[in-house]
Amino acid sequence: MANNIDRRKQTRIHVRWPITVSIDDGSIEGETRDITVVGMLINCTEPLRLNENYRISISPPNHQNIDLSCKVIWSNLYSTDGENTYGMGFCFVKVSDKDRHFLSEVVSTHHK
């Protein structure tokens, strides 16, 4: 797994894709704010535990869902439009080769 310095060197794209986080008693809806091939920033209304792993399903437009195992590496509460939302940074723990290839293609295409 890449360290924090390596993660910051990754090309990131700003996208707002719907996500669903699986938790013990259900799920939490949110959206990506930016994504790289090794991690992502999401916004949602529920806080998630730092250093915990979660199953997250991302719904990119015109593509099947991407199911990932991700770890919360940082979390921050901030307010937008009067609503409290949590911004959280995740590193990808487990990504299929097919999904990693898709993310790599999307990031390189959007970045140009």
Buried (B, 14 or more C-beta within 10 A) or exposed (E): EBEEEEBEEEEBBEBEBBBBBEBEEEBBEBBBBBBBBBBBBBBBEEBBEEEEBBBBBBBBEEEEBBBBEBBBBEBEEEEEEEEEBBBBBBBBBEBEEEBBEBBEEBBEEEEE
